[in-house]
Amino acid sequence: MTVSPAPSRVPLRIGVRKLLFGALGALSTPHHPDRYLELADPLLATVANRARIVRIDTSVHGSTTVILRPARPCRFEPGQHIRLAVVIEGVRHVRTFSPATVPGTRDVVLTIGDRPGGLVSGHLAERARVGDVVEVSDGEGDFVLPESRPPRLLMISGGSGITPVLSMLGALASEKGTSAVTFVYYARTAAHVPRRAELEALAALPNVELVFVHTRGEGGHLRGRFDRAHLDAVAPWFAETPTYVCGPSGLVEGVRNLYDEAGSTDLLRTEEFTLPAYDVDPGDASGSVSFAESGIVAPNNGATVLEQAENAGLAPEHGCRMGICHTCTAVRSSGCTRDVRTGETDSEPGTRIQICISAPVGNVTVEL
């Protein structure tokens, strides 16, 4: 006898939910239902996924850890970043951060490096309070583990670049996989190491090796800034191993150069959370930048289009400010811009550019 499976009730629940929200939308016209739902509880919003701050930890030098409890789970793969939106003095600001948690857990944990003059990082470290409500997105980006887990992995990070790596390590641990992982972490001193308890718990696993490198203090397994000698000491097989690097631009650039020399670039996956320092070519800083939609024309000082737009009083939407999230794209209708990360120029009219990493070369018009 063949027994047919019971019909799923999931489509029915979804259909009922759609009908309820449709009815609520009709009753609440001309406003969206969220306008009324958020009066009862901001987390009831249906369009955005809002989250309440449940803990803020500033005990570790150089970083702030914020624990969020979203209204609904954030969907992301280990290593991806999410967009976090906060309202500061009535203005909504969006930044991208990588959760340090394993997908599917209730809370989202962000460890955010302190940046001098950083608007959002400074707000979270100094002015945000438990109970504040923010917005979070689902995951984005391709800094993720391979679907087929290799027998060995090397991970290198510094500062708040620890967060995507922690998520990856947590996922590997939950899978009870057999990949051997060496994690090399750079911090100024022992006091600058965030999430130490979690790191030590992971290091207790038989297939995880944790290597602390202190750049300005004693007590680590190694000392100083990144150098090939560090990998020769703890991972001499690095050139044949899939490697993930996340951290400041100097660390990422150093690892990238080493893998270029070793002919192993195809094994390297990188993500950085600061733009590399770049020198403005005096020849580039000439002419003017025209913001066509707003009618503003400003002298070109050679900074990125985003910086020059902000200096001109505009507030274009943006997130990471380093070319990762693609939130700040705009059309360059004429002129030439330079990618401040690579030095490459482009002058194709009507091209959509990332204004946070594009610096004008002479006269440029952007649809902002």
C-alpha positions as CSV (number, residue, x, y, z in Angstrom):
1,M,0.0,0.0,0.0
2,T,1.3,3.4,-0.9
3,V,0.8,6.1,1.7
4,S,0.7,9.6,0.3
5,P,2.4,12.2,2.4
6,A,0.3,14.7,4.3
7,P,-0.1,18.0,2.4
8,S,2.2,20.7,3.6
9,R,0.7,23.5,5.6
10,V,3.5,25.9,4.8
11,P,1.9,27.2,1.6
12,L,-1.4,27.7,3.5
13,R,0.3,29.7,6.2
14,I,2.1,31.8,3.6
15,G,-1.2,32.4,1.8
16,V,-3.0,33.4,5.0
17,R,-0.2,35.7,5.9
18,K,-0.4,37.4,2.5
19,L,-4.1,37.8,2.8
20,L,-3.8,39.4,6.3
21,F,-1.1,41.8,5.2
22,G,-3.1,42.6,2.1
23,A,-6.1,43.4,4.1
24,L,-4.1,45.5,6.6
25,G,-2.5,47.3,3.7
26,A,-5.9,48.2,2.3
27,L,-7.1,49.5,5.7
28,S,-4.0,51.5,6.3
29,T,-3.9,53.3,2.9
30,P,-2.3,55.7,2.1
31,H,0.4,54.6,4.6
32,H,2.2,51.3,4.6
33,P,1.1,49.0,7.5
34,D,4.6,49.3,9.0
35,R,3.7,52.9,10.0
36,Y,1.2,51.5,12.5
37,L,2.9,48.3,13.4
38,E,6.1,50.1,14.6
39,L,4.0,52.2,17.0
40,A,3.4,49.0,18.9
41,D,6.9,47.6,18.5
42,P,9.6,48.7,15.9
43,L,10.6,45.1,15.4
44,L,7.1,44.3,13.9
45,A,8.1,46.1,10.6
46,T,7.4,43.9,7.6
47,V,9.6,45.6,5.0
48,A,12.9,46.0,6.9
49,N,14.4,43.4,9.2
50,R,14.9,45.4,12.4
51,A,17.0,44.3,15.4
52,R,17.3,45.4,19.0
53,I,20.7,45.8,20.6
54,V,20.9,43.4,23.5
55,R,24.5,43.9,24.5
56,I,27.4,46.3,23.9
57,D,30.9,45.3,25.0
58,T,33.8,47.8,24.8
59,S,36.1,46.0,27.2
60,V,38.6,45.0,24.4
61,H,41.0,47.8,23.3
62,G,40.4,48.9,19.7
63,S,37.0,47.3,19.1
64,T,33.4,47.2,20.1
65,T,31.3,44.1,20.1
66,V,27.5,44.6,19.5
67,I,25.0,41.8,19.9
68,L,21.8,42.2,18.0
69,R,18.5,40.3,18.2
70,P,16.7,40.6,14.9
71,A,12.9,40.3,14.4
72,R,13.6,37.4,12.0
73,P,16.8,35.4,11.4
74,C,19.4,36.9,9.1
75,R,20.2,34.6,6.2
76,F,23.9,34.6,5.4
77,E,26.8,32.2,4.7
78,P,29.8,32.1,7.0
79,G,32.1,34.9,5.9
80,Q,29.6,37.1,4.3
81,H,28.8,40.7,5.4
82,I,25.5,42.3,6.2
83,R,24.3,45.9,6.0
84,L,23.6,47.6,9.3
85,A,21.6,50.8,9.2
86,V,21.5,53.2,12.2
87,V,19.9,56.5,12.7
88,I,22.2,59.2,14.1
89,E,20.7,62.7,14.8
90,G,17.8,61.9,12.5
91,V,20.0,60.7,9.5
92,R,20.1,57.1,8.4
93,H,23.6,55.7,7.9
94,V,24.4,52.3,6.4
95,R,27.7,50.4,6.9
96,T,28.7,46.8,6.2
97,F,30.0,44.4,8.8
98,S,30.6,40.7,8.9
99,P,28.8,38.7,11.6
100,A,31.0,36.5,13.8
101,T,28.2,34.1,14.5
102,V,27.2,30.9,12.7
103,P,24.1,31.3,10.5
104,G,20.9,30.2,12.1
105,T,21.7,31.3,15.6
106,R,19.2,33.7,17.1
107,D,21.5,36.7,17.8
108,V,23.9,38.4,15.4
109,V,27.3,39.3,16.8
110,L,29.3,42.1,15.2
111,T,32.9,43.1,16.3
112,I,33.6,46.6,14.9
113,G,37.1,48.1,14.9
114,D,37.4,51.6,16.4
115,R,38.2,54.1,13.6
116,P,39.3,57.7,14.4
117,G,36.5,59.9,13.2
118,G,34.3,57.0,12.3
119,L,30.7,58.1,12.4
120,V,28.9,54.8,12.8
121,S,31.7,52.9,14.7
122,G,32.0,55.9,17.1
123,H,28.2,56.0,17.6
124,L,28.1,52.3,18.4
125,A,31.0,52.5,20.8
126,E,30.1,55.7,22.6
127,R,26.4,56.6,22.2
128,A,24.4,53.5,21.3
129,R,22.5,51.9,24.2
130,V,21.0,48.4,24.9
131,G,17.4,48.6,23.6
132,D,18.2,50.7,20.6
133,V,16.7,49.5,17.3
134,V,18.7,49.2,14.0
135,E,18.1,47.6,10.6
136,V,20.0,44.6,9.3
137,S,20.1,42.9,5.9
138,D,20.7,39.4,4.8
139,G,24.2,38.4,3.8
140,E,26.1,39.6,0.7
141,G,29.5,38.9,-0.8
142,D,31.5,35.9,-2.0
143,F,34.1,35.7,0.9
144,V,32.7,32.2,1.8
145,L,34.0,28.7,2.3
146,P,34.2,26.3,-0.7
147,E,31.2,24.0,-1.0
148,S,33.6,21.0,-1.1
149,R,35.6,21.4,2.1
150,P,39.4,20.9,1.4
151,P,41.5,18.7,3.8
152,R,43.4,21.8,4.9
153,L,42.7,25.6,5.2
154,L,44.8,28.6,6.2
155,M,43.1,31.7,7.6
156,I,44.8,35.0,8.3
157,S,43.2,38.1,9.8
158,G,43.9,41.2,11.8
159,G,41.8,43.5,14.0
160,S,38.1,43.3,13.4
161,G,38.8,41.1,10.3
162,I,38.4,38.3,12.8
163,T,34.6,38.3,12.5
164,P,34.1,36.5,9.1
165,V,36.8,34.0,10.1
166,L,35.1,33.2,13.4
167,S,31.9,32.6,11.5
168,M,33.7,30.2,9.2
169,L,35.5,28.4,12.0
170,G,32.2,28.1,13.9
171,A,30.5,26.6,10.8
172,L,33.3,24.1,10.3
173,A,33.1,23.1,14.0
174,S,29.3,22.7,13.8
175,E,29.7,20.4,10.8
176,K,32.2,18.3,12.7
177,G,34.3,18.4,9.6
178,T,37.8,17.0,9.2
179,S,39.4,20.1,7.5
180,A,42.6,21.0,9.4
181,V,42.6,24.8,9.9
182,T,45.5,27.0,10.9
183,F,44.3,30.5,12.0
184,V,46.9,33.2,12.2
185,Y,45.6,36.3,14.0
186,Y,47.3,39.7,14.2
187,A,46.6,42.1,17.1
188,R,48.7,44.9,18.6
189,T,48.8,43.3,22.0
190,A,47.0,40.5,24.0
191,A,44.6,43.2,25.3
192,H,43.6,43.9,21.7
193,V,42.4,40.3,21.0
194,P,38.5,40.2,20.9
195,R,36.4,37.1,21.5
196,R,39.3,35.3,23.2
197,A,37.0,32.8,25.0
198,E,35.5,31.7,21.7
199,L,39.0,31.6,20.1
200,E,40.3,29.4,22.9
201,A,37.3,27.1,22.7
202,L,37.9,26.7,18.9
203,A,41.6,26.1,19.5
204,A,40.8,23.2,21.8
205,L,39.4,21.3,18.8
206,P,41.8,18.7,17.5
207,N,41.8,20.1,13.9
208,V,42.2,23.8,14.7
209,E,45.6,25.5,15.4
210,L,45.5,29.1,16.6
211,V,48.5,31.4,16.2
212,F,48.6,34.8,17.9
213,V,50.9,37.4,16.4
214,H,51.4,40.6,18.4
215,T,52.6,43.5,16.4
216,R,53.5,45.7,19.4
217,G,53.6,43.5,22.5
218,E,54.9,40.4,24.1
219,G,53.0,37.2,24.7
220,G,52.1,36.0,21.2
221,H,53.4,33.0,19.4
222,L,55.0,35.4,16.9
223,R,55.9,39.1,16.8
224,G,55.8,41.9,14.3
225,R,53.9,42.7,11.2
226,F,53.1,40.1,8.5
227,D,56.2,38.6,7.0
228,R,56.8,35.4,5.0
229,A,58.9,34.1,7.9
230,H,55.6,33.9,9.9
231,L,54.1,31.5,7.5
232,D,57.3,29.6,7.0
233,A,57.2,29.0,10.8
234,V,53.6,27.9,11.2
235,A,52.3,27.0,7.7
236,P,55.3,26.2,5.4
237,W,52.7,24.5,3.1
238,F,50.8,27.8,2.6
239,A,51.5,28.0,-1.2
240,E,49.5,24.8,-1.8
241,T,46.6,25.5,0.5
242,P,43.3,27.5,0.1
243,T,43.8,30.6,2.1
244,Y,41.4,33.2,3.5
245,V,42.6,36.7,4.5
246,C,40.5,39.5,6.0
247,G,41.9,42.6,7.8
248,P,43.5,46.0,7.2
249,S,44.7,46.8,3.7
250,G,48.4,46.6,4.7
251,L,48.0,43.0,5.9
252,V,45.9,41.9,2.9
253,E,48.3,43.6,0.5
254,G,51.3,41.8,2.2
255,V,49.7,38.4,1.9
256,R,48.6,39.1,-1.7
257,N,52.1,40.0,-2.7
258,L,53.5,36.9,-1.1
259,Y,51.0,34.6,-2.9
260,D,51.8,36.4,-6.2
261,E,55.5,35.6,-5.8
262,A,54.7,32.0,-4.9
263,G,52.4,31.7,-8.0
264,S,49.5,30.7,-5.7
265,T,47.1,33.6,-6.3
266,D,44.3,31.3,-7.4
267,L,44.3,29.8,-3.8
268,L,43.8,33.2,-2.1
269,R,40.5,34.8,-1.1
270,T,40.7,38.2,0.4
271,E,38.5,40.8,2.0
272,E,39.7,44.1,3.5
273,F,37.8,46.7,5.6
274,T,39.9,49.7,4.9
275,L,40.9,51.3,1.6
276,P,44.7,51.2,0.9
277,A,46.4,54.6,1.2
278,Y,46.7,56.3,-2.1
279,D,48.5,59.4,-3.3
280,V,46.5,61.9,-5.4
281,D,48.2,62.6,-8.7
282,P,48.4,66.4,-9.1
283,G,47.4,65.9,-12.7
284,D,44.2,64.2,-11.6
285,A,43.2,66.9,-9.2
286,S,42.1,69.5,-11.8
287,G,39.0,70.7,-13.4
288,S,35.7,70.2,-11.6
289,V,33.2,67.5,-10.5
290,S,29.6,68.2,-11.7
291,F,26.8,66.5,-9.8
292,A,24.2,66.6,-12.5
293,E,21.0,65.8,-10.6
294,S,21.6,68.3,-7.8
295,G,23.1,71.0,-10.1
296,I,26.2,71.4,-7.9
297,V,29.7,71.9,-9.4
298,A,32.7,71.7,-7.2
299,P,36.5,72.0,-7.8
300,N,38.1,68.5,-8.2
301,N,40.5,68.0,-5.3
302,G,41.4,64.4,-6.3
303,A,39.5,62.7,-3.5
304,T,36.9,60.0,-4.2
305,V,33.6,61.0,-5.8
306,L,31.9,60.0,-2.5
307,E,34.1,62.2,-0.4
308,Q,33.7,65.1,-2.8
309,A,30.0,64.7,-2.9
310,E,29.8,64.8,0.9
311,N,32.1,67.8,1.0
312,A,29.6,69.5,-1.4
313,G,26.8,68.9,1.0
314,L,25.3,65.9,-0.7
315,A,24.4,62.6,1.1
316,P,24.6,59.8,-1.4
317,E,23.7,56.4,-0.2
318,H,26.7,54.3,0.7
319,G,27.7,51.4,3.0
320,C,31.2,50.0,3.4
321,R,33.2,52.9,1.8
322,M,35.7,50.4,0.4
323,G,34.2,48.9,-2.7
324,I,32.6,45.8,-1.2
325,C,28.9,46.3,-0.8
326,H,28.1,48.1,-4.1
327,T,25.6,50.4,-2.3
328,C,27.0,53.6,-3.6
329,T,26.9,53.1,-7.4
330,A,26.1,56.0,-9.6
331,V,26.3,56.7,-13.3
332,R,29.4,58.6,-14.6
333,S,27.9,60.4,-17.6
334,S,31.2,61.9,-18.8
335,G,34.8,62.2,-17.9
336,C,37.4,59.8,-16.5
337,T,37.8,58.2,-13.0
338,R,40.5,56.2,-11.4
339,D,40.0,53.1,-9.2
340,V,42.0,54.1,-6.0
341,R,42.6,50.5,-5.2
342,T,44.2,49.4,-8.5
343,G,45.1,52.7,-10.2
344,E,43.1,51.7,-13.3
345,T,41.2,54.4,-15.2
346,D,38.0,54.3,-17.2
347,S,36.2,56.9,-19.3
348,E,33.4,55.0,-21.0
349,P,30.3,57.4,-20.9
350,G,27.3,56.2,-19.1
351,T,29.2,53.7,-16.9
352,R,27.9,52.9,-13.4
353,I,30.7,53.3,-11.0
354,Q,31.3,52.8,-7.3
355,I,31.8,56.3,-6.0
356,C,33.6,55.3,-2.8
357,I,36.6,53.9,-4.7
358,S,36.5,56.1,-7.8
359,A,38.4,59.4,-7.9
360,P,37.8,61.9,-10.7
361,V,40.6,62.6,-13.3
362,G,40.0,66.1,-14.5
363,N,36.5,67.1,-15.4
364,V,33.9,64.6,-14.5
365,T,30.1,64.5,-14.4
366,V,28.2,62.1,-12.1
367,E,24.5,61.6,-11.9
368,L,24.1,62.5,-8.2
